[in-house]
Amino acid sequence: MRWKSFIMILFLVVLLVGCNSTEGDKALIISSDVIESVKTVPDDFYEQSDERVMVKKVNNQDEFNTTWNEFGLQDNPKEIDWTSKVTFFLGLTESGSCPFQFKAVELNADKTTMIVHLDEQSKRGDCTDDLTPRTIIVEVDQDEVSEVVYVEIFGVENHYGKTPKVELIAE
């Protein structure tokens, strides 16, 4: 009887070890640069956003200039190396007293979801609930994000207490 118990336990251990994630299932942090972070969003943000988040992928300078203006940025648009880069305009709302700070971008295992990590600049817990606008423009390698369809924002909770995951707006 002991022998059967030992075999059963060994079988369960092997089964559980086999169910663990493999290296290929892990998310991949990718190189990213913040081009701009400003307190503005498009005029139609509340009509166009999903879960108070709006993400638009931009592939060329003309489109970048247009999107720059749509998102209400005042300065002259930056020049981007479009041969290897793309940009993402991330529009969202934040606490006016605890603005978000960009941390990192990663991709899920199948590279269809880009995960943007943000952090509140204040962790004291005394943040106001005033929902002020924020646009963050991020530049990433175009080959790494070519399959991205969704964008998930960690560090932000929607009004249901969930992490927002929205479909990408692509031109």
N, C-alpha and C positions, 0 to 999 in steps of 0.2 A: 504494500500500500504506500509506503514511503517513496518507493521508486516512482510510482505513478504521479504522486504529488510533485516530486522533483521535476519530472518531465513536463507536467502541466505548467509549473512556474517558469521553467526555462523557455517553454513555448511562448508564454505571455510576455516575457522579457524581450525575446527576439521580435515578437510582433510589435511591441511598443517602440523598440529602437528603430524598427523599419518604418514606423509612422512619423518619426521626427523629420523636420525640414532638412532638406539637403542644401548644400552651398548655393545651388542654382535657384532656390526658392527665396533667397534673402533679397531684401531691397538694396538698391544700389544708390549711394550718394553720388551726385554728379556735380561737376564744377559749375558754379553760377556766380554772377556778379549783379549787384543792384545798381541800376543805372540812375534811378530816381525814386524817391519816396516823398510824396507830398499829400497835403490834406485837401484832396479834391477827388471827385468821381464824375462820370458823365451826367449830363442833365437828366437823361432817361434811366439812370441807374436803378431806381426802385421799380420801374416797369420791366427792365431787361434782366435784372439780377435774379439769381436763384439762391435761396437761403442767405440773402444779404451778401452774396459773393458774385462777382463777375470776372471772368478770365478770358482774355482775348489773345490769341497767338498772332504774331506779326512776322512776315517773311521778307519784306523789302522796305527800302527807304521811303518810297512814296506812301505806302500803307502806314508806315511808322509815323510819318509826319501828320497824316490825317488822324490816326488814332491818338497821337499826342494831343492834338487840338480837341478831339472829341472828349478826352478825359480831363480837359480843362487845364492843361499845363501851360504856363505862361512863357517860360524861357524858350530859346531856340532849341528845336529837337537835336539830340545828339546824333552823331554819325556812327553807324554800326558796320562792322565787317560782315556783310550778308553772305559772303562765300562760305563761311563756317558757322555763323551764329543765327539764332532767332531770338525774338523777345516775347515775353508774356507781360501783358498789362493786367495786373491784379487789382480789381476794385473791391473794396469792402468797407464795413463800418467798424469803428472801434470806440473805446472809451476816450473822451477828450482828455482825461487826466492820466490815463495809462496807455499811451500809444504803443502799437505793435512794432516790434523790431524783427527784421528778417534774420533767420538763422541759417537755413540750408534748403536744398532741393534734393529729393531722391525719387527714384522710380520704383514701382512695384516689380515683382519678378518677371511678369510678361511685358513690361514696359508700356502698358496702356494707361496707367494712372501716374501722374506726376504728383508727388506729395510735397507741399510747401510747408516748411516749419517756421512758425512765427512765435514770438514770445512777447508778453507784455513787459514794458520797460519798468513797471513798478509791481512788486510782489507784496506790497503792504496790505492789500485787500481793501483799500479805500478808493477804488476806482468808481467814477461816476458812470451812470448808465444812459449816456446822452447820445450814443451812436453818431459820432462825427465821421466824416468821410476820410478814406485813405486810399491812395493809389500807390502801388509798388510796381516798378518796372524791373523785370529780371531778364538778364541775358544768359542764354545757355547754348551749348553746342547743338546744332541742328540735327546731326545724325543721332544723337542720344535720345532725342525727344520726338523723332519722326512718327512713332506709333501712338503717341499720347492722344487719348480721347477724353479723359476725365482729369480733373484737378481736385485734389483733396487738401484741405487746409488744416493742419494741426496747430493747436494753440488758439484757435478760434472756435467758439461754440455758437450755433445758431440759437434761435429763440426756443427750441425744444431741448437744448442741452446736448446736442449732437455735434460731431465734427462735420462741417459741410463738405460734400463731394458734389461737384457740379460738372456739367458737360462743357467742354471747351468750345469757345466761339472762335472759329478759324475763318480766315478770309479765303 
